């Protein structure tokens, strides 16, 4: 009297395995496309961050180089970023 729940599952057919493989390949393709989109967004954000830092540096330098001020007391810290 063996328990039918312990019986081995039937082996999947070639058609079932092929279908599952196609599903996995489709999932992989979608994941790769998503990674490409995210990489593009990250690159865009990094470019914007570099532009913002350059603008911060430019404005900091402009504030520190103003005329008629005490050169020993800059308005903004030199390493503001």
C-alpha positions as semicolon CSV with decimal commas, in nm:
position;residue;x (nm);y (nm);z (nm)
1;X;0,000;0,000;0,000
2;X;0,214;0,281;-0,121
3;X;0,093;0,636;-0,098
4;X;-0,001;0,770;-0,445
5;X;0,124;1,116;-0,343
6;X;0,477;0,973;-0,322
7;X;0,471;0,831;-0,675
8;X;0,715;1,001;-0,912
9;X;0,569;1,266;-1,136
10;X;0,534;1,169;-1,499
11;X;0,823;1,284;-1,716
12;X;0,736;1,588;-1,927
13;X;0,702;1,532;-2,297
14;X;0,935;1,682;-2,555
15;X;0,660;1,926;-2,655
16;X;0,614;2,038;-2,293
17;X;0,989;2,084;-2,246
18;X;1,011;2,277;-2,573
19;X;0,722;2,501;-2,464
20;X;0,884;2,566;-2,128
21;X;1,215;2,646;-2,296
22;X;1,038;2,897;-2,523
23;X;0,877;3,058;-2,216
24;X;1,214;3,089;-2,043
25;X;1,377;3,236;-2,353
26;X;1,097;3,494;-2,381
27;X;1,140;3,586;-2,013
28;X;1,515;3,620;-2,063
29;X;1,464;3,846;-2,366
30;X;1,224;4,067;-2,169
31;X;1,470;4,087;-1,879
32;X;1,754;4,179;-2,114
33;X;1,543;4,452;-2,273
34;X;1,454;4,586;-1,929
35;X;1,824;4,592;-1,837
36;X;1,901;4,788;-2,154
37;X;1,631;5,043;-2,069
38;X;1,756;5,077;-1,712
39;X;2,117;5,113;-1,826
40;X;2,012;5,392;-2,060
41;X;1,826;5,571;-1,782
42;X;2,123;5,535;-1,548
43;X;2,358;5,675;-1,812
44;X;2,125;5,970;-1,866
45;X;2,106;6,037;-1,491
46;X;2,485;6,021;-1,460
47;X;2,521;6,271;-1,744
48;X;2,274;6,505;-1,574
49;X;2,458;6,468;-1,245
50;X;2,789;6,558;-1,412
51;X;2,629;6,866;-1,567
52;X;2,484;6,969;-1,231
53;X;2,819;6,930;-1,057
54;X;2,991;7,136;-1,326
55;X;2,727;7,407;-1,288
56;X;2,769;7,402;-0,908
57;X;3,145;7,438;-0,948
58;X;3,101;7,724;-1,196
59;X;2,861;7,911;-0,969
60;X;3,078;7,852;-0,662
61;X;3,379;7,989;-0,849
62;X;3,175;8,287;-0,968
63;X;3,063;8,366;-0,612
64;X;3,415;8,330;-0,476
65;X;3,570;8,551;-0,746
66;X;3,337;8,848;-0,699
67;X;3,497;9,194;-0,680
68;X;3,505;9,416;-0,371
69;X;3,504;9,134;-0,118
70;X;3,745;9,011;0,138
71;X;3,934;8,733;-0,046
72;X;3,993;8,551;0,282
73;X;3,624;8,483;0,339
74;X;3,461;8,315;0,039
75;X;3,082;8,296;0,023
76;X;3,070;7,931;-0,069
77;X;3,307;7,650;0,024
78;X;3,557;7,565;-0,249
79;X;3,449;7,199;-0,263
80;X;3,073;7,256;-0,277
81;X;2,914;6,975;-0,474
